[in-house]
Amino acid sequence: MPKKSQVIQLSDEEYIQLRQYVREGKKSSRAITRARVLLLSDDHVPDEEICQQLDVGRVTVYRIRRKYQQNL
C-alpha cells in the first residue's frame, strides 16, 4: 500500500464545518470534492481508495492536501 506524502489532521471544528459543507450540497461540485478529499484524508483513507471513491486522480488529491497545508 503506498504511503501518503502528506498527513492531514483536521481540528474538530474544521471537521464539523467540512461535514456540514458536504451535507448541504449548495456549493460547486469541485468545492465539495475538495472537502471530501480532506475528510477522507483525515480519516486515514489510502490515496488509491480516495481516488476511486471520488473519481479523481492522485495528483488532484496531492494538490488539495498541499494547498490545505499551505493555508494553515
PDB file of N, CA, C, O and CB in Angstrom:
ATOM      1  N   MET A   1       0.855  -1.175   0.000  1.00  0.00           N
ATOM      2  CA  MET A   1       0.000   0.000   0.000  1.00  0.00           C
ATOM      3  C   MET A   1       0.900   1.238   0.000  1.00  0.00           C
ATOM      4  O   MET A   1       1.796   1.333   0.839  1.00  0.00           O
ATOM      5  CB  MET A   1      -0.972  -0.002   1.233  1.00  0.00           C
ATOM      6  N   PRO A   2       0.687   2.198  -0.925  1.00  0.00           N
ATOM      7  CA  PRO A   2       1.514   3.391  -0.983  1.00  0.00           C
ATOM      8  C   PRO A   2       1.320   4.257   0.255  1.00  0.00           C
ATOM      9  O   PRO A   2       0.228   4.339   0.818  1.00  0.00           O
ATOM     10  CB  PRO A   2       1.197   4.190  -2.237  1.00  0.00           C
ATOM     11  N   LYS A   3       2.401   4.895   0.658  1.00  0.00           N
ATOM     12  CA  LYS A   3       2.359   5.748   1.825  1.00  0.00           C
ATOM     13  C   LYS A   3       1.989   7.166   1.400  1.00  0.00           C
ATOM     14  O   LYS A   3       2.395   7.625   0.332  1.00  0.00           O
ATOM     15  CB  LYS A   3       3.712   5.728   2.568  1.00  0.00           C
ATOM     16  N   LYS A   4       1.220   7.855   2.234  1.00  0.00           N
ATOM     17  CA  LYS A   4       0.848   9.226   1.938  1.00  0.00           C
ATOM     18  C   LYS A   4       2.038  10.139   2.120  1.00  0.00           C
ATOM     19  O   LYS A   4       2.836   9.955   3.039  1.00  0.00           O
ATOM     20  CB  LYS A   4      -0.309   9.677   2.820  1.00  0.00           C
ATOM     21  N   SER A   5       2.158  11.117   1.254  1.00  0.00           N
ATOM     22  CA  SER A   5       3.235  12.077   1.386  1.00  0.00           C
ATOM     23  C   SER A   5       2.863  13.187   2.359  1.00  0.00           C
ATOM     24  O   SER A   5       3.740  13.839   2.926  1.00  0.00           O
ATOM     25  CB  SER A   5       3.590  12.661   0.029  1.00  0.00           C
ATOM     26  N   GLN A   6       1.585  13.401   2.550  1.00  0.00           N
ATOM     27  CA  GLN A   6       1.132  14.463   3.449  1.00  0.00           C
ATOM     28  C   GLN A   6       0.057  13.903   4.370  1.00  0.00           C
ATOM     29  O   GLN A   6      -0.861  13.214   3.926  1.00  0.00           O
ATOM     30  CB  GLN A   6       0.593  15.689   2.647  1.00  0.00           C
ATOM     31  N   VAL A   7       0.181  14.203   5.636  1.00  0.00           N
ATOM     32  CA  VAL A   7      -0.808  13.752   6.608  1.00  0.00           C
ATOM     33  C   VAL A   7      -1.679  14.945   6.972  1.00  0.00           C
ATOM     34  O   VAL A   7      -1.179  16.018   7.309  1.00  0.00           O
ATOM     35  CB  VAL A   7      -0.127  13.135   7.881  1.00  0.00           C
ATOM     36  N   ILE A   8      -2.976  14.743   6.899  1.00  0.00           N
ATOM     37  CA  ILE A   8      -3.930  15.801   7.232  1.00  0.00           C
ATOM     38  C   ILE A   8      -4.536  15.488   8.587  1.00  0.00           C
ATOM     39  O   ILE A   8      -5.016  14.380   8.825  1.00  0.00           O
ATOM     40  CB  ILE A   8      -5.040  15.936   6.143  1.00  0.00           C
ATOM     41  N   GLN A   9      -4.509  16.469   9.467  1.00  0.00           N
ATOM     42  CA  GLN A   9      -5.136  16.308  10.769  1.00  0.00           C
ATOM     43  C   GLN A   9      -6.024  17.530  10.983  1.00  0.00           C
ATOM     44  O   GLN A   9      -5.546  18.613  11.322  1.00  0.00           O
ATOM     45  CB  GLN A   9      -4.065  16.152  11.923  1.00  0.00           C
ATOM     46  N   LEU A  10      -7.317  17.336  10.779  1.00  0.00           N
ATOM     47  CA  LEU A  10      -8.278  18.419  10.936  1.00  0.00           C
ATOM     48  C   LEU A  10      -8.624  18.593  12.400  1.00  0.00           C
ATOM     49  O   LEU A  10      -8.690  17.625  13.157  1.00  0.00           O
ATOM     50  CB  LEU A  10      -9.545  18.151  10.113  1.00  0.00           C
ATOM     51  N   SER A  11      -8.845  19.842  12.791  1.00  0.00           N
ATOM     52  CA  SER A  11      -9.344  20.082  14.140  1.00  0.00           C
ATOM     53  C   SER A  11     -10.810  19.653  14.182  1.00  0.00           C
ATOM     54  O   SER A  11     -11.437  19.470  13.139  1.00  0.00           O
ATOM     55  CB  SER A  11      -9.176  21.590  14.553  1.00  0.00           C
ATOM     56  N   ASP A  12     -11.347  19.496  15.369  1.00  0.00           N
ATOM     57  CA  ASP A  12     -12.753  19.112  15.497  1.00  0.00           C
ATOM     58  C   ASP A  12     -13.661  20.122  14.805  1.00  0.00           C
ATOM     59  O   ASP A  12     -14.637  19.749  14.154  1.00  0.00           O
ATOM     60  CB  ASP A  12     -13.141  18.980  16.975  1.00  0.00           C
ATOM     61  N   GLU A  13     -13.335  21.393  14.951  1.00  0.00           N
ATOM     62  CA  GLU A  13     -14.135  22.458  14.336  1.00  0.00           C
ATOM     63  C   GLU A  13     -14.079  22.376  12.810  1.00  0.00           C
ATOM     64  O   GLU A  13     -15.107  22.498  12.144  1.00  0.00           O
ATOM     65  CB  GLU A  13     -13.645  23.839  14.808  1.00  0.00           C
ATOM     66  N   GLU A  14     -12.886  22.171  12.259  1.00  0.00           N
ATOM     67  CA  GLU A  14     -12.736  22.050  10.813  1.00  0.00           C
ATOM     68  C   GLU A  14     -13.499  20.833  10.286  1.00  0.00           C
ATOM     69  O   GLU A  14     -14.163  20.902   9.251  1.00  0.00           O
ATOM     70  CB  GLU A  14     -11.251  21.950  10.438  1.00  0.00           C
ATOM     71  N   TYR A  15     -13.394  19.729  11.008  1.00  0.00           N
ATOM     72  CA  TYR A  15     -14.081  18.502  10.601  1.00  0.00           C
ATOM     73  C   TYR A  15     -15.594  18.729  10.546  1.00  0.00           C
ATOM     74  O   TYR A  15     -16.246  18.343   9.576  1.00  0.00           O
ATOM     75  CB  TYR A  15     -13.747  17.345  11.573  1.00  0.00           C
ATOM     76  N   ILE A  16     -16.142  19.346  11.572  1.00  0.00           N
ATOM     77  CA  ILE A  16     -17.585  19.609  11.626  1.00  0.00           C
ATOM     78  C   ILE A  16     -18.000  20.547  10.496  1.00  0.00           C
ATOM     79  O   ILE A  16     -19.029  20.333   9.856  1.00  0.00           O
ATOM     80  CB  ILE A  16     -17.978  20.216  12.994  1.00  0.00           C
ATOM     81  N   GLN A  17     -17.202  21.583  10.249  1.00  0.00           N
ATOM     82  CA  GLN A  17     -17.520  22.534   9.183  1.00  0.00           C
ATOM     83  C   GLN A  17     -17.503  21.864   7.813  1.00  0.00           C
ATOM     84  O   GLN A  17     -18.388  22.107   6.992  1.00  0.00           O
ATOM     85  CB  GLN A  17     -16.534  23.700   9.204  1.00  0.00           C
ATOM     86  N   LEU A  18     -16.506  21.027   7.566  1.00  0.00           N
ATOM     87  CA  LEU A  18     -16.435  20.352   6.278  1.00  0.00           C
ATOM     88  C   LEU A  18     -17.571  19.355   6.101  1.00  0.00           C
ATOM     89  O   LEU A  18     -18.135  19.253   5.011  1.00  0.00           O
ATOM     90  CB  LEU A  18     -15.101  19.647   6.130  1.00  0.00           C
ATOM     91  N   ARG A  19     -17.919  18.618   7.153  1.00  0.00           N
ATOM     92  CA  ARG A  19     -19.040  17.671   7.074  1.00  0.00           C
ATOM     93  C   ARG A  19     -20.337  18.418   6.748  1.00  0.00           C
ATOM     94  O   ARG A  19     -21.125  17.969   5.916  1.00  0.00           O
ATOM     95  CB  ARG A  19     -19.190  16.884   8.410  1.00  0.00           C
ATOM     96  N   GLN A  20     -20.548  19.538   7.395  1.00  0.00           N
ATOM     97  CA  GLN A  20     -21.740  20.345   7.149  1.00  0.00           C
ATOM     98  C   GLN A  20     -21.725  20.895   5.720  1.00  0.00           C
ATOM     99  O   GLN A  20     -22.758  20.924   5.050  1.00  0.00           O
ATOM    100  CB  GLN A  20     -21.832  21.501   8.172  1.00  0.00           C
ATOM    101  N   TYR A  21     -20.574  21.320   5.269  1.00  0.00           N
ATOM    102  CA  TYR A  21     -20.385  21.849   3.918  1.00  0.00           C
ATOM    103  C   TYR A  21     -20.784  20.807   2.875  1.00  0.00           C
ATOM    104  O   TYR A  21     -21.465  21.122   1.899  1.00  0.00           O
ATOM    105  CB  TYR A  21     -18.920  22.283   3.706  1.00  0.00           C
ATOM    106  N   VAL A  22     -20.354  19.564   3.091  1.00  0.00           N
ATOM    107  CA  VAL A  22     -20.665  18.476   2.153  1.00  0.00           C
ATOM    108  C   VAL A  22     -22.147  18.118   2.226  1.00  0.00           C
ATOM    109  O   VAL A  22     -22.776  17.888   1.193  1.00  0.00           O
ATOM    110  CB  VAL A  22     -19.799  17.228   2.457  1.00  0.00           C
ATOM    111  N   ARG A  23     -22.705  18.070   3.418  1.00  0.00           N
ATOM    112  CA  ARG A  23     -24.115  17.686   3.579  1.00  0.00           C
ATOM    113  C   ARG A  23     -25.070  18.681   2.940  1.00  0.00           C
ATOM    114  O   ARG A  23     -26.083  18.289   2.360  1.00  0.00           O
ATOM    115  CB  ARG A  23     -24.449  17.545   5.047  1.00  0.00           C
ATOM    116  N   GLU A  24     -24.749  19.973   3.044  1.00  0.00           N
ATOM    117  CA  GLU A  24     -25.629  20.993   2.480  1.00  0.00           C
ATOM    118  C   GLU A  24     -25.701  20.873   0.964  1.00  0.00           C
ATOM    119  O   GLU A  24     -26.776  21.011   0.380  1.00  0.00           O
ATOM    120  CB  GLU A  24     -25.150  22.391   2.874  1.00  0.00           C
ATOM    121  N   GLY A  25     -24.569  20.616   0.327  1.00  0.00           N
ATOM    122  CA  GLY A  25     -24.533  20.420  -1.117  1.00  0.00           C
ATOM    123  C   GLY A  25     -24.884  21.644  -1.933  1.00  0.00           C
ATOM    124  O   GLY A  25     -25.309  21.520  -3.082  1.00  0.00           O
ATOM    125  N   LYS A  26     -24.714  22.829  -1.361  1.00  0.00           N
ATOM    126  CA  LYS A  26     -25.091  24.061  -2.062  1.00  0.00           C
ATOM    127  C   LYS A  26     -23.919  24.708  -2.792  1.00  0.00           C
ATOM    128  O   LYS A  26     -24.098  25.718  -3.472  1.00  0.00           O
ATOM    129  CB  LYS A  26     -25.679  25.051  -1.081  1.00  0.00           C
ATOM    130  N   LYS A  27     -22.741  24.147  -2.663  1.00  0.00           N
ATOM    131  CA  LYS A  27     -21.557  24.692  -3.309  1.00  0.00           C
ATOM    132  C   LYS A  27     -21.297  23.942  -4.612  1.00  0.00           C
ATOM    133  O   LYS A  27     -22.028  23.016  -4.964  1.00  0.00           O
ATOM    134  CB  LYS A  27     -20.330  24.605  -2.371  1.00  0.00           C
ATOM    135  N   SER A  28     -20.256  24.349  -5.317  1.00  0.00           N
ATOM    136  CA  SER A  28     -19.905  23.678  -6.572  1.00  0.00           C
ATOM    137  C   SER A  28     -19.427  22.262  -6.281  1.00  0.00           C
ATOM    138  O   SER A  28     -18.959  21.962  -5.183  1.00  0.00           O
ATOM    139  CB  SER A  28     -18.815  24.472  -7.339  1.00  0.00           C
ATOM    140  N   SER A  29     -19.551  21.410  -7.267  1.00  0.00           N
ATOM    141  CA  SER A  29     -19.125  20.024  -7.081  1.00  0.00           C
ATOM    142  C   SER A  29     -17.616  19.947  -6.831  1.00  0.00           C
ATOM    143  O   SER A  29     -17.157  19.066  -6.103  1.00  0.00           O
ATOM    144  CB  SER A  29     -19.506  19.176  -8.310  1.00  0.00           C
ATOM    145  N   ARG A  30     -16.852  20.849  -7.419  1.00  0.00           N
ATOM    146  CA  ARG A  30     -15.400  20.876  -7.187  1.00  0.00           C
ATOM    147  C   ARG A  30     -15.085  21.196  -5.737  1.00  0.00           C
ATOM    148  O   ARG A  30     -14.206  20.579  -5.136  1.00  0.00           O
ATOM    149  CB  ARG A  30     -14.725  21.903  -8.106  1.00  0.00           C
ATOM    150  N   ALA A  31     -15.801  22.159  -5.176  1.00  0.00           N
ATOM    151  CA  ALA A  31     -15.573  22.544  -3.782  1.00  0.00           C
ATOM    152  C   ALA A  31     -15.962  21.404  -2.839  1.00  0.00           C
ATOM    153  O   ALA A  31     -15.276  21.154  -1.848  1.00  0.00           O
ATOM    154  CB  ALA A  31     -16.370  23.820  -3.436  1.00  0.00           C
ATOM    155  N   ILE A  32     -17.040  20.728  -3.143  1.00  0.00           N
ATOM    156  CA  ILE A  32     -17.477  19.602  -2.316  1.00  0.00           C
ATOM    157  C   ILE A  32     -16.478  18.453  -2.426  1.00  0.00           C
ATOM    158  O   ILE A  32     -16.196  17.783  -1.433  1.00  0.00           O
ATOM    159  CB  ILE A  32     -18.891  19.131  -2.734  1.00  0.00           C
ATOM    160  N   THR A  33     -15.948  18.222  -3.609  1.00  0.00           N
ATOM    161  CA  THR A  33     -14.939  17.176  -3.788  1.00  0.00           C
ATOM    162  C   THR A  33     -13.691  17.493  -2.975  1.00  0.00           C
ATOM    163  O   THR A  33     -13.110  16.600  -2.359  1.00  0.00           O
ATOM    164  CB  THR A  33     -14.579  17.018  -5.277  1.00  0.00           C
ATOM    165  N   ARG A  34     -13.277  18.748  -2.968  1.00  0.00           N
ATOM    166  CA  ARG A  34     -12.112  19.138  -2.167  1.00  0.00           C
ATOM    167  C   ARG A  34     -12.365  18.866  -0.691  1.00  0.00           C
ATOM    168  O   ARG A  34     -11.487  18.365   0.011  1.00  0.00           O
ATOM    169  CB  ARG A  34     -11.777  20.625  -2.382  1.00  0.00           C
ATOM    170  N   ALA A  35     -13.555  19.194  -0.225  1.00  0.00           N
ATOM    171  CA  ALA A  35     -13.902  18.941   1.177  1.00  0.00           C
ATOM    172  C   ALA A  35     -13.885  17.438   1.470  1.00  0.00           C
ATOM    173  O   ALA A  35     -13.401  17.017   2.521  1.00  0.00           O
ATOM    174  CB  ALA A  35     -15.292  19.536   1.509  1.00  0.00           C
ATOM    175  N   ARG A  36     -14.401  16.648   0.565  1.00  0.00           N
ATOM    176  CA  ARG A  36     -14.418  15.192   0.760  1.00  0.00           C
ATOM    177  C   ARG A  36     -13.007  14.612   0.793  1.00  0.00           C
ATOM    178  O   ARG A  36     -12.727  13.709   1.581  1.00  0.00           O
ATOM    179  CB  ARG A  36     -15.228  14.517  -0.350  1.00  0.00           C
ATOM    180  N   VAL A  37     -12.130  15.117  -0.047  1.00  0.00           N
ATOM    181  CA  VAL A  37     -10.734  14.649  -0.044  1.00  0.00           C
ATOM    182  C   VAL A  37     -10.116  14.912   1.330  1.00  0.00           C
ATOM    183  O   VAL A  37      -9.454  14.039   1.890  1.00  0.00           O
ATOM    184  CB  VAL A  37      -9.899  15.358  -1.167  1.00  0.00           C
ATOM    185  N   LEU A  38     -10.329  16.099   1.867  1.00  0.00           N
ATOM    186  CA  LEU A  38      -9.771  16.429   3.180  1.00  0.00           C
ATOM    187  C   LEU A  38     -10.368  15.559   4.277  1.00  0.00           C
ATOM    188  O   LEU A  38      -9.653  15.112   5.173  1.00  0.00           O
ATOM    189  CB  LEU A  38     -10.008  17.901   3.501  1.00  0.00           C
ATOM    190  N   LEU A  39     -11.665  15.318   4.212  1.00  0.00           N
ATOM    191  CA  LEU A  39     -12.313  14.474   5.223  1.00  0.00           C
ATOM    192  C   LEU A  39     -11.795  13.045   5.164  1.00  0.00           C
ATOM    193  O   LEU A  39     -11.504  12.447   6.200  1.00  0.00           O
ATOM    194  CB  LEU A  39     -13.830  14.485   5.034  1.00  0.00           C
ATOM    195  N   LEU A  40     -11.679  12.498   3.967  1.00  0.00           N
ATOM    196  CA  LEU A  40     -11.172  11.137   3.834  1.00  0.00           C
ATOM    197  C   LEU A  40      -9.700  11.053   4.228  1.00  0.00           C
ATOM    198  O   LEU A  40      -9.270  10.058   4.810  1.00  0.00           O
ATOM    199  CB  LEU A  40     -11.361  10.638   2.403  1.00  0.00           C
ATOM    200  N   SER A  41      -8.936  12.077   3.918  1.00  0.00           N
ATOM    201  CA  SER A  41      -7.531  12.099   4.312  1.00  0.00           C
ATOM    202  C   SER A  41      -7.394  12.131   5.828  1.00  0.00           C
ATOM    203  O   SER A  41      -6.520  11.478   6.399  1.00  0.00           O
ATOM    204  CB  SER A  41      -6.820  13.304   3.691  1.00  0.00           C
ATOM    205  N   ASP A  42      -8.263  12.894   6.467  1.00  0.00           N
ATOM    206  CA  ASP A  42      -8.256  12.960   7.932  1.00  0.00           C
ATOM    207  C   ASP A  42      -8.610  11.612   8.550  1.00  0.00           C
ATOM    208  O   ASP A  42      -8.144  11.286   9.642  1.00  0.00           O
ATOM    209  CB  ASP A  42      -9.235  14.030   8.421  1.00  0.00           C
ATOM    210  N   ASP A  43      -9.427  10.835   7.858  1.00  0.00           N
ATOM    211  CA  ASP A  43      -9.815   9.500   8.330  1.00  0.00           C
ATOM    212  C   ASP A  43      -8.786   8.436   7.953  1.00  0.00           C
ATOM    213  O   ASP A  43      -9.036   7.247   8.147  1.00  0.00           O
ATOM    214  CB  ASP A  43     -11.178   9.120   7.761  1.00  0.00           C
ATOM    215  N   HIS A  44      -7.632   8.845   7.416  1.00  0.00           N
ATOM    216  CA  HIS A  44      -6.525   7.960   7.046  1.00  0.00           C
ATOM    217  C   HIS A  44      -6.900   6.941   5.972  1.00  0.00           C
ATOM    218  O   HIS A  44      -6.436   5.801   5.990  1.00  0.00           O
ATOM    219  CB  HIS A  44      -6.027   7.233   8.267  1.00  0.00           C
ATOM    220  N   VAL A  45      -7.744   7.369   5.041  1.00  0.00           N
ATOM    221  CA  VAL A  45      -8.104   6.526   3.901  1.00  0.00           C
ATOM    222  C   VAL A  45      -6.949   6.598   2.903  1.00  0.00           C
ATOM    223  O   VAL A  45      -6.479   7.695   2.601  1.00  0.00           O
ATOM    224  CB  VAL A  45      -9.470   6.985   3.241  1.00  0.00           C
ATOM    225  N   PRO A  46      -6.479   5.462   2.383  1.00  0.00           N
ATOM    226  CA  PRO A  46      -5.366   5.476   1.419  1.00  0.00           C
ATOM    227  C   PRO A  46      -5.710   6.271   0.156  1.00  0.00           C
ATOM    228  O   PRO A  46      -6.869   6.356  -0.249  1.00  0.00           O
ATOM    229  CB  PRO A  46      -4.985   4.042   1.035  1.00  0.00           C
ATOM    230  N   ASP A  47      -4.682   6.846  -0.448  1.00  0.00           N
ATOM    231  CA  ASP A  47      -4.857   7.673  -1.646  1.00  0.00           C
ATOM    232  C   ASP A  47      -5.610   6.947  -2.754  1.00  0.00           C
ATOM    233  O   ASP A  47      -6.508   7.517  -3.373  1.00  0.00           O
ATOM    234  CB  ASP A  47      -3.507   8.123  -2.165  1.00  0.00           C
ATOM    235  N   GLU A  48      -5.252   5.705  -3.001  1.00  0.00           N
ATOM    236  CA  GLU A  48      -5.909   4.943  -4.073  1.00  0.00           C
ATOM    237  C   GLU A  48      -7.411   4.827  -3.840  1.00  0.00           C
ATOM    238  O   GLU A  48      -8.205   4.932  -4.775  1.00  0.00           O
ATOM    239  CB  GLU A  48      -5.293   3.546  -4.186  1.00  0.00           C
ATOM    240  N   GLU A  49      -7.786   4.613  -2.599  1.00  0.00           N
ATOM    241  CA  GLU A  49      -9.208   4.489  -2.280  1.00  0.00           C
ATOM    242  C   GLU A  49      -9.930   5.825  -2.434  1.00  0.00           C
ATOM    243  O   GLU A  49     -11.070   5.865  -2.898  1.00  0.00           O
ATOM    244  CB  GLU A  49      -9.388   3.959  -0.857  1.00  0.00           C
ATOM    245  N   ILE A  50      -9.273   6.913  -2.048  1.00  0.00           N
ATOM    246  CA  ILE A  50      -9.852   8.252  -2.231  1.00  0.00           C
ATOM    247  C   ILE A  50     -10.076   8.493  -3.718  1.00  0.00           C
ATOM    248  O   ILE A  50     -11.134   8.973  -4.124  1.00  0.00           O
ATOM    249  CB  ILE A  50      -8.926   9.358  -1.625  1.00  0.00           C
ATOM    250  N   CYS A  51      -9.087   8.162  -4.518  1.00  0.00           N
ATOM    251  CA  CYS A  51      -9.190   8.353  -5.973  1.00  0.00           C
ATOM    252  C   CYS A  51     -10.364   7.567  -6.548  1.00  0.00           C
ATOM    253  O   CYS A  51     -11.109   8.083  -7.381  1.00  0.00           O
ATOM    254  CB  CYS A  51      -7.883   7.925  -6.668  1.00  0.00           C
ATOM    255  N   GLN A  52     -10.530   6.338  -6.111  1.00  0.00           N
ATOM    256  CA  GLN A  52     -11.622   5.501  -6.612  1.00  0.00           C
ATOM    257  C   GLN A  52     -12.979   6.003  -6.134  1.00  0.00           C
ATOM    258  O   GLN A  52     -13.925   6.076  -6.919  1.00  0.00           O
ATOM    259  CB  GLN A  52     -11.421   4.053  -6.173  1.00  0.00           C
ATOM    260  N   GLN A  53     -13.080   6.345  -4.864  1.00  0.00           N
ATOM    261  CA  GLN A  53     -14.358   6.789  -4.318  1.00  0.00           C
ATOM    262  C   GLN A  53     -14.847   8.088  -4.949  1.00  0.00           C
ATOM    263  O   GLN A  53     -16.036   8.251  -5.220  1.00  0.00           O
ATOM    264  CB  GLN A  53     -14.244   6.963  -2.827  1.00  0.00           C
ATOM    265  N   LEU A  54     -13.914   9.012  -5.178  1.00  0.00           N
ATOM    266  CA  LEU A  54     -14.295  10.343  -5.657  1.00  0.00           C
ATOM    267  C   LEU A  54     -14.051  10.547  -7.146  1.00  0.00           C
ATOM    268  O   LEU A  54     -14.361  11.606  -7.692  1.00  0.00           O
ATOM    269  CB  LEU A  54     -13.546  11.388  -4.888  1.00  0.00           C
ATOM    270  N   ASP A  55     -13.498   9.537  -7.798  1.00  0.00           N
ATOM    271  CA  ASP A  55     -13.213   9.609  -9.230  1.00  0.00           C
ATOM    272  C   ASP A  55     -12.321  10.806  -9.569  1.00  0.00           C
ATOM    273  O   ASP A  55     -12.623  11.601 -10.459  1.00  0.00           O
ATOM    274  CB  ASP A  55     -14.519   9.691 -10.022  1.00  0.00           C
ATOM    275  N   VAL A  56     -11.212  10.909  -8.829  1.00  0.00           N
ATOM    276  CA  VAL A  56     -10.213  11.946  -9.071  1.00  0.00           C
ATOM    277  C   VAL A  56      -8.843  11.272  -9.178  1.00  0.00           C
ATOM    278  O   VAL A  56      -8.685  10.114  -8.791  1.00  0.00           O
ATOM    279  CB  VAL A  56     -10.227  13.032  -7.930  1.00  0.00           C
ATOM    280  N   GLY A  57      -7.874  11.988  -9.695  1.00  0.00           N
ATOM    281  CA  GLY A  57      -6.533  11.453  -9.839  1.00  0.00           C
ATOM    282  C   GLY A  57      -5.697  11.667  -8.589  1.00  0.00           C
ATOM    283  O   GLY A  57      -6.045  12.467  -7.721  1.00  0.00           O
ATOM    284  N   ARG A  58      -4.597  10.946  -8.510  1.00  0.00           N
ATOM    285  CA  ARG A  58      -3.686  11.058  -7.367  1.00  0.00           C
ATOM    286  C   ARG A  58      -3.119  12.466  -7.258  1.00  0.00           C
ATOM    287  O   ARG A  58      -2.943  12.983  -6.155  1.00  0.00           O
ATOM    288  CB  ARG A  58      -2.544  10.041  -7.488  1.00  0.00           C
ATOM    289  N   VAL A  59      -2.834  13.082  -8.389  1.00  0.00           N
ATOM    290  CA  VAL A  59      -2.273  14.434  -8.381  1.00  0.00           C
ATOM    291  C   VAL A  59      -3.277  15.411  -7.780  1.00  0.00           C
ATOM    292  O   VAL A  59      -2.895  16.329  -7.055  1.00  0.00           O
ATOM    293  CB  VAL A  59      -1.881  14.874  -9.812  1.00  0.00           C
ATOM    294  N   THR A  60      -4.544  15.217  -8.076  1.00  0.00           N
ATOM    295  CA  THR A  60      -5.592  16.075  -7.515  1.00  0.00           C
ATOM    296  C   THR A  60      -5.611  15.960  -5.999  1.00  0.00           C
ATOM    297  O   THR A  60      -5.678  16.970  -5.297  1.00  0.00           O
ATOM    298  CB  THR A  60      -6.973  15.704  -8.096  1.00  0.00           C
ATOM    299  N   VAL A  61      -5.553  14.747  -5.498  1.00  0.00           N
ATOM    300  CA  VAL A  61      -5.543  14.517  -4.051  1.00  0.00           C
ATOM    301  C   VAL A  61      -4.324  15.185  -3.430  1.00  0.00           C
ATOM    302  O   VAL A  61      -4.431  15.855  -2.403  1.00  0.00           O
ATOM    303  CB  VAL A  61      -5.550  13.000  -3.732  1.00  0.00           C
ATOM    304  N   TYR A  62      -3.178  15.002  -4.050  1.00  0.00           N
ATOM    305  CA  TYR A  62      -1.937  15.594  -3.557  1.00  0.00           C
ATOM    306  C   TYR A  62      -2.043  17.124  -3.504  1.00  0.00           C
ATOM    307  O   TYR A  62      -1.680  17.744  -2.504  1.00  0.00           O
ATOM    308  CB  TYR A  62      -0.754  15.172  -4.449  1.00  0.00           C
ATOM    309  N   ARG A  63      -2.538  17.717  -4.580  1.00  0.00           N
ATOM    310  CA  ARG A  63      -2.629  19.184  -4.649  1.00  0.00           C
ATOM    311  C   ARG A  63      -3.610  19.750  -3.631  1.00  0.00           C
ATOM    312  O   ARG A  63      -3.348  20.799  -3.043  1.00  0.00           O
ATOM    313  CB  ARG A  63      -3.043  19.619  -6.046  1.00  0.00           C
ATOM    314  N   ILE A  64      -4.720  19.082  -3.416  1.00  0.00           N
ATOM    315  CA  ILE A  64      -5.702  19.550  -2.435  1.00  0.00           C
ATOM    316  C   ILE A  64      -5.089  19.543  -1.045  1.00  0.00           C
ATOM    317  O   ILE A  64      -5.230  20.509  -0.295  1.00  0.00           O
ATOM    318  CB  ILE A  64      -6.976  18.674  -2.465  1.00  0.00           C
ATOM    319  N   ARG A  65      -4.404  18.451  -0.696  1.00  0.00           N
ATOM    320  CA  ARG A  65      -3.785  18.367   0.631  1.00  0.00           C
ATOM    321  C   ARG A  65      -2.648  19.379   0.781  1.00  0.00           C
ATOM    322  O   ARG A  65      -2.501  19.999   1.835  1.00  0.00           O
ATOM    323  CB  ARG A  65      -3.258  16.948   0.884  1.00  0.00           C
ATOM    324  N   ARG A  66      -1.849  19.545  -0.266  1.00  0.00           N
ATOM    325  CA  ARG A  66      -0.741  20.502  -0.214  1.00  0.00           C
ATOM    326  C   ARG A  66      -1.275  21.924  -0.019  1.00  0.00           C
ATOM    327  O   ARG A  66      -0.742  22.684   0.789  1.00  0.00           O
ATOM    328  CB  ARG A  66       0.111  20.419  -1.505  1.00  0.00           C
ATOM    329  N   LYS A  67      -2.314  22.273  -0.753  1.00  0.00           N
ATOM    330  CA  LYS A  67      -2.881  23.617  -0.635  1.00  0.00           C
ATOM    331  C   LYS A  67      -3.478  23.840   0.763  1.00  0.00           C
ATOM    332  O   LYS A  67      -3.358  24.926   1.330  1.00  0.00           O
ATOM    333  CB  LYS A  67      -3.960  23.839  -1.717  1.00  0.00           C
ATOM    334  N   TYR A  68      -4.112  22.817   1.298  1.00  0.00           N
ATOM    335  CA  TYR A  68      -4.660  22.921   2.651  1.00  0.00           C
ATOM    336  C   TYR A  68      -3.539  23.187   3.654  1.00  0.00           C
ATOM    337  O   TYR A  68      -3.676  24.055   4.517  1.00  0.00           O
ATOM    338  CB  TYR A  68      -5.428  21.631   3.030  1.00  0.00           C
ATOM    339  N   GLN A  69      -2.432  22.450   3.549  1.00  0.00           N
ATOM    340  CA  GLN A  69      -1.323  22.611   4.487  1.00  0.00           C
ATOM    341  C   GLN A  69      -0.660  23.970   4.334  1.00  0.00           C
ATOM    342  O   GLN A  69      -0.193  24.533   5.325  1.00  0.00           O
ATOM    343  CB  GLN A  69      -0.295  21.507   4.285  1.00  0.00           C
ATOM    344  N   GLN A  70      -0.604  24.511   3.130  1.00  0.00           N
ATOM    345  CA  GLN A  70       0.000  25.817   2.918  1.00  0.00           C
ATOM    346  C   GLN A  70      -0.846  26.920   3.534  1.00  0.00           C
ATOM    347  O   GLN A  70      -0.319  27.966   3.913  1.00  0.00           O
ATOM    348  CB  GLN A  70       0.196  26.075   1.433  1.00  0.00           C
ATOM    349  N   ASN A  71      -2.144  26.701   3.636  1.00  0.00           N
ATOM    350  CA  ASN A  71      -3.050  27.717   4.173  1.00  0.00           C
ATOM    351  C   ASN A  71      -3.199  27.653   5.687  1.00  0.00           C
ATOM    352  O   ASN A  71      -3.969  28.423   6.261  1.00  0.00           O
ATOM    353  CB  ASN A  71      -4.400  27.577   3.537  1.00  0.00           C
ATOM    354  N   LEU A  72      -2.486  26.761   6.334  1.00  0.00           N
ATOM    355  CA  LEU A  72      -2.573  26.660   7.804  1.00  0.00           C
ATOM    356  C   LEU A  72      -1.921  27.836   8.468  1.00  0.00           C
ATOM    357  O   LEU A  72      -1.899  27.917   9.696  1.00  0.00           O
ATOM    358  CB  LEU A  72      -1.929  25.376   8.301  1.00  0.00           C
TER     359      LEU A  72
END
